[in-house]
Amino acid sequence: MSNDKKVRWGIIGPGGIAQAFRAGVLEADNAELVAIGSRNPGKPELKDNFPEARIHDGYQALIDDADVDAIYIATPHPGHAEWAVKAADGGKHVLSEKPMAMSAGEASTMFAAAARNNTFMGEAFMYRLHPQTTKLIELLKSGVIGEVRMIKSSFGFALPFDANHRLYANHLGGGGILDVGCYPASMTRLIAGTAADKSFLDPDIVHGVAHLGQTGVDEWASAVLQFSSGIIAEISCSVALNQENVLRIVGTKGRLEVADFWFAGGKEGGTGKIDIVGGDGKRETIEVTDTSHLYKFEAESASAAILAGKQEFDAPGMSWADTMGNMRVLDKWRLDAGLLYGVETPQPEAK
């Protein structure tokens, strides 16, 4: 570690998500960006987008950089497990962009690599660490809507069809379930866990369906989850269909509603809103204002865990067991839908 108690970060896959993470690192008191690894190090935009970072020729060169403590992995999904394992075996801490991997099996190999190397390994769900999520948990625990009975959530958008885009590419794990279905799945498990006074809860039953398009990816999909507590959740996602994207938590005394919960107050900070709707239909809005960049919270929390010698996030961040449970839900959803991914082929560099 550097002497000023900042984690020195490197990035593998310097695309759009990586730029958002960089913005978060710049605001974090305990982190700094020092290097990136690129398969195309001569791209002029790299210096513009990551001006403070050394540019390495290739991902392994970044792992071999002794002045890098931790690596954020922002490649397309099939690259997460490969480079997380290589980074951990190189002695680096790892924050992997969601989904953690292509499957629960791959995620398990990633955590095994961190365990044998005594390094941090975490899944980057930025919303989990935002103050709005903390407030949502507080409201649920307060009993303002009574006992939770049902959860309904979607994350769906309509991206024009392009067979070459990663979200329509089967071999890159395209489609909605892995890329955005992971959000309502993880939130649902967080809510069910909170209702049971736990950090998360895994469902006993998962039933999934999907429409598979011409490139073999799930263009829109839905799943029903049932928990031992009696809670039933309906979740959906899409890459070819606009959806309402409102989280609804229905209890015995009312419900909570949060629009676009993963964006909280906005990517660059702002005011998020949680609506409390009583049994009589009366609506009260709770505002959560924070001017910080959305990705600051995951950068700061991961860095804090690393500096404290921890190997995983504290709740409500995604612990290893939490991530494994979420990956198993996505696996079952895809299995029910008949969604299989093809043989991996050369990947574009970043999301």
HUURTA-V528037 format. One line per field, one symbol per residue. ss: DSSP state (2 for helix, 1 for strand, 0 for the rest). Layout:
ss: ???
//
This chain:
ss: 000000111111000222222222222000111111110000022222200001111022222000000111100000222222222220001111100000022222222222222000111102222022222222222200000111111111010000000222022200022222222222222222222000000000111111110000011111111100000111111101000001111110011111102220000001111111110000111111110000022222222222200000000000022222222222222222200000000000000
//
